């Protein structure tokens, strides 16, 4: 029964190759790389072993005298499904990964095949025997006996022993401490790896087996072209995946390495003079960039920080540290769904990171002049911004209902997270509560009456979405105490507002709040520019009651001086941002 189930699985996955060929036309597809070896003979033998168990086995040169074993070609989604299925069934190593045709050279398996039209590597031929030679040396040296393997094992350094444990853990066979001590746990993991790889499970790796294990472990680094780079300008030496990135430009504090390969990897080297305050400022600024998604751990210590973000198809990792008046580090941006290879590359970068004397000069660089860019990087922007105003002394806010629709995150003044307490879609009003108590400079005080017709009114709002750093006051008059269709919960204003003003308080000359400015309700109907609508104070009181909040009353009757009115309006108005 087990044989039949396995045969059906292979048959089902084998059908994916035809699908890729039919749908892609001239495209060469995506591959699952499962092993790599520096010996062509070993690679051919391993490819033959896999071909006896799996469909779609191919072998290609990877460059640098390395030979890869790959499954494919597939469509991207099919390749990921093959990767997940075969990993789960332990038919391929756990550190197998998605690979692309651009990194592959001439084909050596199956013999004579030339799928990518990049040439064929002939199988190595054993030397012809001579009359004098009674026996011929084998092409592949014989493997060691267990006793010989143990003797060879004793010659390993502590670092080499730890490397073997690390490789076993990466392959999914070892989960204990990396200490270089080959105890019972390590021996069991070695035997399990031997059995899964087609060797006799002795629990002691021979020299050839150790090499095969390390070759598989290092395959992700080989596939991305990891090599030592000395960026003289940034003053950093580090191993980088140079088959996937290339140096582009300096825009302090960053040296940009843009994508050159199919993976879409990007890199930044961080280099700038500074103090601890500079480091903390960089920590805050990095989190405003699109390349650092919001979902992920953040950690800031005394003289260093790390940031990790996941989302929008990317995984981003940043680390930076202050030493001797210089802040240096890096950011690695990697596509989602390729975690095993990302972690191997990240480990290699961290282990190789070395400071040299130079540092980027903050005064140099040719970054584009834009408030939306920082050193050539896009600053994260909200999907929608509206105005709002504080209604209690703990920071509860009234804003428009459309400001909170479909938001992954809501912030007040770009900094303070908030949650929806109540939303009234019919009226177009929502109430927000900050996740931590705030201390507003002033709080809205509502009028009990609707105000006098033709009396002056002011709307305080973020007309330009926070670009100016504070609210703008727009002046007008109260045109009617009901809506255009006679709605009693609305008032009509003779006031030329902008979309960003929606959600802002409508204030009378004495500083009392008459209502909240509403956004345009019908995008297919253009009203005159000086016609705006607001939800009146009575309707807002009812929404606040549902949120468990009590509106404060305004008993001020005398008109305020312009400066005093500005202070009241500015103190209560807040920028509300909706983020994806």
Order of alpha helices (4+ residues) and beta strands (2+ residues): alpha-beta-alpha-beta-beta-alpha-beta-beta-alpha-alpha-alpha-alpha-beta-beta-beta-beta-beta-alpha-beta-beta-beta-beta-alpha-beta-beta-beta-beta-beta-beta-beta-beta-beta-beta-beta-beta-beta-beta-beta-alpha-beta-alpha-beta
